Amino acid sequence: MSIGEETFALHLRAAGIDGFEREYRFAPPRRWRMDFADPARMVAVEIEGGTWSAGRHTRGAGFAADCEKYSAAAVLGWRVLRFTTDQVKSGMALRMLQQAIGRAA
C-alpha cells in the first residue's frame, strides 16, 4: 500500500467513517479493484500515485487502462473520487468524501 492509501485509511478511522473496504473488486470477472469502496453507497476512492514522477497512472498505457476502469465503474453506477497523495495529506480528500456521502465536517 502507498503512503497516500495508508494516510487515507487513518483519516477514515479518525473521522469515524465506516463501510469502506480496501482493494474492493467492483466488476468481476474483471480484476479491477478500487483502493477504497463502500458498496452500499456505491462510492469509491482512488489514490493516484506517481503524479509527479511519471508513474503508471500518468503514462499512456496506464492512463488508458485507468480511463477504461473508471468508465466501467460509472456505467455500473459508481461514483469514483480520485485524489493525489498530496490531496490526501492536506485533508482535502477526506473533506470531499464527507461531502459526497453527506457527512460534512
MIGU-336643 format. One line per 10 residues: number of its first residue (from 1); their letters; for each residue x negated, y, z of N, C-alpha, C. Coordinates in pm, 1 decimal, always signed. Each point is the difference from the previous one (the first is absolute). Layout:
NUM) A) X,Y,Z,X,Y,Z,X,Y,Z | ...
//
This chain:
1) MSIGEETFAL) -82.8,-118.6,+0.0,+82.8,+118.6,+0.0,-87.5,+125.3,+0.0 | +49.8,+100.1,-64.4,-74.3,+125.3,-10.5,+18.9,+85.0,+125.6 | -85.5,+98.9,+15.9,+12.4,+92.0,+113.6,+132.3,+74.8,-8.0 | +44.5,+33.5,-121.5,+128.8,+66.9,-16.2,+115.9,-86.5,+47.0 | -4.5,-127.7,-34.2,+106.3,-92.0,+41.6,-0.7,-19.8,+151.0 | -117.8,-16.7,+56.1,-9.4,-18.2,+145.5,+50.5,+123.9,+73.5 | -36.8,+117.6,-49.7,+44.9,+124.8,+62.0,+151.0,+13.4,-10.5 | +55.0,-32.6,-116.2,+145.0,+10.5,-17.4,+73.2,-96.5,+93.0 | -52.3,-119.6,+16.0,+61.1,-96.5,+92.7,+2.8,+56.4,+141.5 | -108.0,+65.6,+40.7,-4.9,+62.8,+133.0,+103.7,+111.9,+10.1
11) HLRAAGIDGF) +13.6,+79.5,-105.4,+98.0,+108.5,+0.4,+142.6,-54.9,+12.3 | +29.4,-109.5,-71.0,+133.6,-60.8,+11.2,+28.5,-42.9,+143.3 | -97.2,-66.9,+60.8,+19.0,-45.6,+138.7,+18.6,+116.9,+94.3 | -84.0,+102.2,-13.4,+7.1,+116.5,+88.6,+134.0,+72.3,-13.8 | +56.3,+0.1,-120.6,+128.3,+67.6,-24.0,+119.4,-89.2,+32.8 | -26.2,-126.3,+33.9,+108.6,-91.7,+33.8,+84.8,-40.0,-119.4 | -61.0,-4.3,-116.6,+74.1,-37.6,-121.6,-18.0,-149.0,-23.2 | +109.1,-72.2,+10.1,-0.4,-144.9,-17.7,+54.6,-37.4,-137.8 | -15.0,-125.3,-34.6,+60.0,-53.2,-121.5,-95.5,-11.7,-117.1 | -119.7,+55.5,+11.5,-94.3,-5.4,-111.1,-89.5,-122.6,+10.6
21) EREYRFAPPR) -8.3,-71.2,-110.2,-86.9,-116.7,-10.4,-120.3,+37.3,-84.7 | -114.7,-55.6,+35.3,-121.9,+26.2,-77.8,-13.8,-104.0,-109.5 | -53.1,+44.7,-114.2,-24.8,-87.2,-114.6,+126.1,-77.7,-39.5 | +108.5,+73.4,-10.4,+130.8,-59.7,-30.1,+10.1,-32.9,-149.1 | +32.1,-123.2,-30.7,+16.4,-45.6,-138.4,+143.5,+29.7,-42.0 | +16.4,+99.2,-87.9,+132.6,+53.9,-28.0,+66.4,-53.2,-125.9 | -72.4,-71.8,-85.1,+59.4,-42.9,-126.8,-46.1,-139.8,-40.8 | +24.8,-100.2,+85.4,-40.9,-135.1,-39.6,+68.4,-38.1,-132.1 | -59.2,-73.8,-87.5,-126.2,-72.2,+18.4,-125.2,+82.7,-25.4 | +15.0,+129.5,-32.4,-118.3,+84.2,-16.9,-75.8,+5.3,+131.6
31) RWRMDFADPA) -127.5,+22.7,-8.9,-83.0,+3.5,+120.6,-15.9,+141.3,+55.0 | +78.8,+92.0,-51.5,-7.1,+138.3,+45.8,+33.4,+10.9,+148.0 | -72.0,+83.7,+68.0,+24.0,+25.9,+141.7,-1.8,+150.7,+23.4 | +78.9,+42.1,+95.8,-2.5,+138.6,+45.8,-81.2,+3.3,+128.1 | -77.7,+105.9,+19.2,-80.5,+10.6,+122.0,+88.9,-6.1,+123.8 | +111.3,+73.4,-3.4,+98.4,+0.5,+109.3,+137.9,+2.6,-64.9 | +90.3,-79.8,+50.5,+135.4,+0.8,-56.2,+101.8,-31.9,+108.0 | +111.2,+68.8,-8.6,+115.1,-26.7,+85.8,+110.5,-50.6,-92.1 | +16.2,-132.7,-8.9,+98.4,-56.2,-92.2,+142.9,+43.7,+28.6 | +35.0,+23.7,+124.8,+136.7,+40.8,+33.2,+31.4,+137.9,-57.1
41) RMVAVEIEGG) -97.4,+88.9,+2.5,+19.6,+136.2,-51.7,-42.5,+13.9,-146.0 | -67.5,-103.6,-52.3,-53.9,+3.1,-136.7,-93.8,+119.8,-18.3 | -84.9,+21.1,+101.6,-100.1,+106.6,-4.0,-137.4,-65.6,+13.2 | -90.8,+39.7,-88.3,-135.6,-53.8,+3.6,-99.9,+114.7,+2.5 | -115.8,-28.7,+57.8,-108.9,+97.6,+5.7,-125.1,-65.7,-56.5 | -62.9,+71.0,-91.7,-126.6,-43.8,-57.9,-107.2,+102.1,+36.2 | -109.9,-48.9,+54.1,-113.5,+84.8,+31.6,-101.4,-20.3,-113.2 | -18.9,+102.7,-79.7,-85.8,-9.5,-118.1,-145.0,+27.4,+37.4 | -83.6,-98.0,-18.9,-141.5,+15.1,+30.9,-79.6,+41.8,-122.0 | -120.5,+42.4,+22.6,-92.3,+32.1,-107.5,+38.0,+119.8,-83.9
51) TWSAGRHTRG) +76.8,+92.0,+56.8,+46.3,+113.1,-79.6,-113.5,+93.6,-40.4 | -107.0,+4.0,+77.8,-112.3,+89.1,-32.1,-124.9,-76.8,-42.3 | +9.9,-130.7,-7.7,-119.6,-79.1,-30.9,+18.4,-87.4,-123.5 | +92.1,+38.4,-87.0,+28.8,-78.8,-120.5,+34.4,-143.3,+35.3 | +83.3,-14.6,+101.0,+42.9,-132.0,+43.7,+98.2,-63.3,-97.0 | +42.3,-120.1,+29.2,+86.7,-78.3,-85.4,+126.4,+73.9,-40.3 | +60.0,+75.3,+92.0,+127.5,+65.9,-26.6,-12.2,+119.6,-93.8 | -121.4,+49.0,-20.9,-16.6,+118.3,-84.6,-64.2,-31.4,-134.8 | -36.7,-124.4,-23.1,-55.2,-39.9,-129.9,+111.3,-56.8,-87.2 | -20.7,+0.3,-129.5,+101.0,-36.0,-98.3,+82.1,-123.9,+29.2
61) AGFAADCEKY) -63.3,-116.1,+7.9,+73.9,-125.1,+17.9,+72.3,-4.4,+134.3 | -66.5,+45.2,+104.9,+62.4,+0.6,+132.3,+117.5,+95.5,+6.4 | -17.0,+116.7,-60.1,+107.8,+98.3,-2.6,+119.8,-54.3,-77.2 | -24.5,-63.1,-114.6,+108.4,-58.0,-80.1,+72.8,-109.8,+76.7 | -74.8,-83.7,+70.4,+61.9,-106.9,+79.0,+85.9,+57.8,+112.0 | -48.7,+107.7,+63.0,+78.3,+65.2,+105.1,+128.7,+58.4,-57.1 | -8.1,+59.2,-118.8,+120.8,+55.1,-64.0,+104.4,-109.0,-19.4 | -43.0,-116.1,-47.0,+93.4,-112.1,-19.0,+61.5,-42.9,+133.2 | -82.3,-13.6,+100.4,+46.6,-42.3,+132.7,+100.1,+99.1,+58.0 | -32.5,+129.1,-3.6,+89.7,+100.0,+58.5,+128.4,+14.2,-80.2
71) SAAAVLGWRV) -7.6,-15.2,-129.6,+121.6,+5.3,-82.2,+89.1,-120.2,+28.2 | -59.7,-117.6,+13.9,+78.2,-119.1,+34.0,+67.3,+17.6,+135.7 | -71.0,+58.5,+95.3,+58.6,+24.7,+131.7,+119.8,+93.9,-11.6 | -12.6,+105.4,-80.5,+110.6,+94.9,-17.6,+120.5,-68.3,-63.8 | -22.6,-83.8,-98.1,+110.1,-72.9,-65.0,+73.1,-87.1,+101.7 | -73.9,-55.2,+94.9,+60.0,-84.0,+104.4,+64.3,+80.5,+112.1 | -11.4,+132.3,-4.7,+64.8,+84.6,+99.0,-88.4,+49.3,+112.3 | -130.2,-23.7,-7.6,-91.8,+44.4,+103.9,-33.0,+147.8,-15.2 | -15.5,+67.3,+114.9,-59.2,+133.8,+3.1,-144.1,-20.0,+45.2 | -94.2,+37.1,-85.6,-141.1,-20.6,+29.4,-65.8,+135.2,+24.6
81) LRFTTDQVKS) -55.2,+15.8,+119.2,-73.5,+120.4,+36.3,-148.3,-32.3,-11.2 | -72.7,+83.3,-72.4,-142.6,-23.8,-24.2,-82.1,+110.5,+64.6 | -104.8,-41.5,+73.1,-83.1,+95.6,+71.4,-147.3,-35.0,-13.6 | -83.2,+102.9,+8.4,-144.4,-21.3,+7.6,-38.0,-18.2,+147.3 | -120.3,-47.7,+22.3,-48.6,-14.9,+137.3,-3.4,+135.1,+70.7 | -40.4,+105.0,-70.5,-2.7,+133.2,+61.1,+140.0,+43.8,+42.8 | +101.0,-32.5,-78.6,+137.5,+35.8,+35.4,+48.0,-78.5,+121.1 | -46.6,-123.2,+13.1,+32.4,-78.9,+119.7,-65.7,+62.9,+121.6 | -129.2,+28.3,-11.3,-75.6,+55.2,+113.3,+57.2,+133.6,+47.1 | +49.7,+80.8,-91.9,+53.3,+131.8,+36.8,+137.1,-8.8,+66.0
91) GMALRMLQQA) +64.0,-115.6,-7.4,+134.8,-15.3,+55.2,+110.0,+26.6,-100.9 | -34.9,+47.3,-117.6,+100.4,+28.6,-101.8,+78.1,-124.9,-40.2 | -68.7,-112.4,-13.5,+66.6,-123.7,-41.4,+109.3,-38.9,+99.9 | -30.5,+7.6,+127.0,+99.1,-33.4,+102.3,+117.6,+96.8,-4.7 | -28.1,+129.7,-13.0,+109.4,+98.1,-7.3,+90.4,-25.2,-119.7 | -58.6,-30.5,-114.1,+80.1,-27.6,-119.0,+83.1,-126.9,+17.8 | -59.4,-102.1,+59.6,+75.0,-123.0,+24.5,+115.6,+27.0,+94.4 | -24.9,+75.9,+105.3,+107.3,+32.1,+93.8,+114.8,+70.6,-70.9 | -31.0,+89.0,-91.3,+104.8,+67.1,-77.6,+74.5,-100.6,-86.9 | -73.0,-90.6,-62.6,+61.3,-97.8,-89.9,+95.7,-94.1,+71.8
101) IGRAA) -31.9,-33.0,+125.4,+86.8,-94.0,+72.6,+92.9,+72.1,+98.1 | +0.9,+133.1,-7.1,+91.4,+74.5,+84.5,-39.1,+8.8,+144.5 | -131.4,-4.8,+25.1,-49.0,+9.6,+138.3,-96.6,+114.7,+11.2 | +40.7,+116.0,-41.9,-89.1,+116.2,+2.7,-49.8,+26.3,+140.8 | -126.6,+34.2,+7.1,-62.1,+23.6,+131.0,+38.4,+136.4,+53.1
//
